[in-house]
Amino acid sequence: MVQRAGRGRRQLLERDSELAAVDEALSELAGLRPSGVEPPERPHGALLAVAAPAGLGKTSLLAEVRRRAAAKGCTVLYARGGDQEQGVAFHVARQLVQPQLAGAPEAELRSRLGSWYAIVGPALGLCAAAEGAPPDPQGLRDGLDWVLTHLAVQRAPMVLVLDDAHWADPESLSWLAAFAPRAEELPLLLVVAYRPEELPDHAEALRGLPGRAGRRPLGLEPLSAPAIARMVRESVGAHADDAFCRECWAVTAGNPFEAVELTAKVHDRGLVPTENGAHLLRDLAAAVKGSGLIARLERLGSSTVRFAWACAVLGTEISPELAAGVAGLGAEEAADAADRLRDARVLTGVHTLEFVHPLIATAVYRAIPSGVRVALHGQAAWTVVNAGLGSSAAARHLLETHPDGDPWVVQQLRSAARETVRAGAPDAARRYLARALREPPPYDDRAVVLYELGSASLLTEPATTVNHLRAALEEPITDPALRHGIVYRLSQVLAHSDRLAEASETLAREMRLTTDSRVRLRLQAEQFMWDAFRADEPESPARSRRLARLADRLTGRDLTERYIIGLRTWDATLRGEPAATVIRHAERALAGGLRWAADEDRGFEVPVLVALSFLYADRPGRTEELFVEGIADFEHAGWRGGHLSFAYTLLGYVRYRRGRLAEAEDFARAGLRLAERVGPGTPAHWYAVGTLIEVLLARGRVAEAESVAETYAFGAPFPAAVVFPDAQTVYGELLLALGRTKDAAVELAAAGRRLDPRGMRNPAWCPWQLHLARAEVHDAPASALATAHDAVDRARHFGAPSAIGAALRAAAEVSSGAARGKLLEESVSHLERSPAGYELACSLVALGAELRRTGRAEEAADRLYRGLDTAAGCGADGLVERAREELAAAGLRPRPLRSAATDTLTARERAAAQCAARGLCPAEITGELHLDEQTVVRLLSAVYRKVGTDQSGLAAALGE
């Protein structure tokens, strides 16, 4: 495959098409213009994949890629997968990135990595993992994406080369495979080589990587007879005759690696390269690989063989000192063995040793007798720990040893698991802990190992986690804190697996056993939380009464007490207690701090529920403040999977409630994308799909909402956990929008039968009654009217203007005569005092239409124009069309927003308008301007008459 080209470098043979692809990609990357081709607008990257069996020259081709890239001034990142290092998490990622960042002072690293420092630093070996909750795998991958993107931009053009990708560790490979399509958007050429027949399951994504964008991976063919002849004559002399060269080609089948090794043996033996000596080539070829290679190795002596075995066990980038320690050789004897192995073309390198070819390394490793191999791995583990390389370096060797009840092995594996899980590789930690359990650990340590194993499996195998944690509870546990930690974690994973009843019972059993009052309070807080999410809770009203009595006695002195007060806040919201009560409890819960990602043993649910309670009480600005802080907590902790999905989805829901529908859709779709990473059927998925459907319905895109529901199987059976927006209610709303009123009535009535007995009676939280009244109006008008008026009564008891206004509009829609107009007038009056822009637009248009039908044309025009402007500002396209139709029916044309009208605003009206443009609701403006609420409402009414209610339009009109 190679020919000498200058000093020490060999020219690739019969790889012209592959090198042409390389040159084309490098030219595009560097922004160079091939002859007759227009230069690209900017340098851009590409993907190159090389797929070929062992020995066909992938490594030589990649070496040439690196040389040509460096010659063009590219930054080159290089890594190589190793047969022995496949289980070492982020081994490949560290090879790629460490040389670019290692050695920099900590302050500089923190500056360069920013908020990603604590997330990606441990995975890349740049810093020790901090205490606290580890990042989830998706958050870590996002951080690695950022690091590589940053490097590609800062050190452009850049070439990333990965050899032997089939042996790359799963963590690095899954990251790179997902990142690879982005290479074309960056000044980055990504080159990957692998053996297709040896790809493990976790590397299947590599098969989809193209050789060039849109093409298949590059394949390498065996060399032709003339190419082999050229190699032979280069190595042994030009006098090698044709018959000898042809036999070399025949015995190697054109395999470049075998041909190079064969010609080296011919040269070493002094074999005359003529037809007379050709018959000896088959024996020489057999010595290049397999048993022949091992027989040749054994002739070098026992100490040399043992040194070679030690090197094979250690893998790649081998330290001669470590190899000597594993082999049990002195320094001089090890140096002599290394020299002999270099002379025999088995090893290469001086300060760091490598096998000449991975085929040789594999052959040597497989030739080690199984008992000796196990012993060498055990010796390697002890040697690397003794050398100060840490438990993580020893763990992969300990995985290959036989269980022997050794506490030291358990200690090292547990330590490695802790490091690995905090670096963001829970699967690797799980392998270490599973091995520690088989050792087995000392009797008193079995529970803690099972707990750690269950915790490591939490994100990937929740069912397995449950089994491990339950097994841990059956072991004798002397440390009460450990037992309680197991119970907390078990209840969490049961709840997140939609097994809320089991979670609650687990906590109840432990409460009966514990004698510590503070622990019992913590257990009770956890039980209250999971019961709050149970759709099948049998005694919800009784639980609410117990929660209220307990929370009202607490002062919020610690996090447990604040969690209980937070749960009291949410329960008051669901039950529809007065909004002032909800706000009072919410502020109590927040008084001492309620971080979203403060403690890995506590969920984020309670802080989220407290934040949402402000939303339903018409304080969305406060909700968004808390969500911004919470999302920052998640991102700082590297929680970018299900946690961030919830946050984005619910923030979209907040925007929907505020009438900012385009933003709501963006957030809901972002939440759905993250939820899809977690998996279908999870609570995160239900939240995201339900919110997106509700937003699409509000925007008037019914067909698209139906398509989303079909795509994600949004329908019965609904989750056992309570989600919001309530999935069954959203489904009923969708059916209503599709004109399937009877089906909608069935679903909505079922939602009511599920929620009402539990005391969930607040239409601000779940408006099932409003939609049910609309669904029943034609077939059961009396029932529809009673349902709507009951919803109005409940909304008035809660007291939030947005809830009252929406309920009044629903009552108006199922009423007739003069009552209809009065209800709509009152609805608009309440909604003008609320932050619910979309609901206000709906009521304005409905009122305008009613006034037009009753002959009050001037008033109708005012309401319809305001409704049109508000609907347009919300992004409610369907409502905009309805308003236009009503205006057309009245003989009127839509008018543009009157930005010039701001000239007529008084100083106080302008101040109120500026607050409204920032998204503040009337109650928040009251505090901002130090005015009473009636004055604020009067000022806003004047602003809306002059300018309109669209928030973005207000900002534009005010020049902000």
Number of C-alpha atoms within 10 A of each C-alpha: 26 22 17 13 10 8 6 6 11 14 15 18 17 16 15 10 10 17 16 11 15 24 16 17 22 26 20 22 27 24 18 17 13 12 7 6 8 9 14 14 7 13 20 22 27 26 25 25 24 25 24 20 17 20 20 22 23 22 20 18 21 20 15 18 21 21 13 16 24 14 9 15 12 23 19 21 18 20 20 22 22 23 20 20 21 20 22 21 28 27 24 29 25 18 18 21 20 16 11 15 16 15 11 12 10 13 8 12 17 15 12 15 18 10 15 22 19 24 30 27 22 20 27 23 18 20 17 14 21 14 8 13 16 25 27 23 23 19 24 26 24 17 24 24 18 15 17 18 19 15 19 21 13 11 16 20 26 26 27 23 23 27 23 23 26 28 23 32 25 24 25 23 26 17 19 23 17 13 17 19 17 17 19 17 12 21 27 33 29 24 24 28 25 26 19 19 11 14 18 12 9 14 20 15 14 24 15 12 22 19 22 18 15 9 13 16 22 18 16 18 15 20 22 17 18 13 20 29 25 18 23 30 18 16 18 19 14 12 12 19 17 16 16 21 24 18 21 26 24 16 18 23 16 21 22 25 19 21 26 19 18 25 25 19 20 21 16 11 10 10 15 17 25 15 15 10 14 18 12 12 22 15 12 20 21 16 19 24 18 16 14 15 19 19 12 14 20 14 10 14 12 12 17 24 20 23 26 27 25 28 28 27 27 24 20 20 14 20 16 21 18 18 25 24 21 26 22 17 18 11 13 10 15 23 18 14 23 25 17 17 21 18 11 17 17 19 21 18 15 14 11 12 19 21 24 16 16 19 16 20 25 17 16 25 22 16 15 20 11 11 10 12 20 19 17 25 23 21 20 26 28 20 20 21 16 13 12 9 12 16 25 24 19 24 31 25 24 25 22 15 20 14 17 11 15 13 15 11 26 26 14 23 27 27 18 23 28 22 23 27 27 25 29 27 26 28 23 25 30 22 19 27 27 20 23 28 21 13 18 19 23 14 9 12 19 19 27 21 23 25 28 25 27 30 25 26 23 21 17 13 14 19 14 15 25 23 13 22 26 19 15 25 19 9 16 13 16 11 9 12 11 16 20 20 13 25 22 22 23 28 27 22 23 21 22 17 18 19 17 27 21 15 25 24 14 19 24 16 12 18 20 9 9 14 10 10 10 12 17 19 16 20 25 19 22 26 22 22 24 25 25 21 18 22 19 16 19 12 12 20 16 12 17 21 13 13 19 18 12 15 22 12 10 15 14 20 11 12 17 20 22 27 26 27 30 32 29 29 31 25 27 24 29 24 20 27 19 18 21 13 15 25 21 11 24 25 15 17 28 20 13 15 14 21 18 23 24 16 11 13 14 17 18 20 17 25 25 22 19 28 24 28 28 24 23 27 25 30 22 26 19 17 21 19 11 22 22 15 12 23 22 16 17 23 19 18 22 29 24 27 25 23 25 24 29 27 25 24 31 25 23 28 30 25 25 26 22 26 28 26 28 19 19 29 23 17 26 32 20 18 30 26 16 24 28 17 14 21 13 13 17 16 22 26 26 26 25 30 27 28 30 27 27 27 29 24 21 23 23 20 17 20 14 13 24 19 13 17 18 11 10 13 14 22 17 10 8 16 18 18 23 20 18 19 20 22 25 26 26 27 24 28 28 24 21 20 19 14 12 14 23 17 14 27 23 14 23 28 20 15 20 20 11 14 21 12 14 23 18 20 24 26 27 26 21 20 24 28 28 27 25 29 28 23 29 21 17 13 11 11 16 15 15 26 21 15 22 27 21 17 28 24 15 22 27 20 15 28 19 24 25 28 29 28 30 28 29 29 29 30 28 27 21 24 19 10 10 11 12 20 22 13 22 27 21 18 29 28 19 20 24 26 24 27 26 25 28 28 26 30 32 25 29 31 31 27 28 30 25 19 21 21 14 13 11 13 16 13 13 25 23 15 25 31 26 26 31 33 23 31 32 22 25 31 21 26 19 17 23 25 15 20 29 19 16 25 22 12 13 18 10 14 14 15 9 9 20 13 17 12 15 18 12 12 18 13 9 14 20 18 17 24 28 20 22 23 21 14 20 24 23 26 19 21 23 19 11 13 13 10 12 13 16 13 13 23 22 14 20 26 18 17 23 18 14 19 25 25 30 28 23 18 21 26 18 12 21 18 10 11
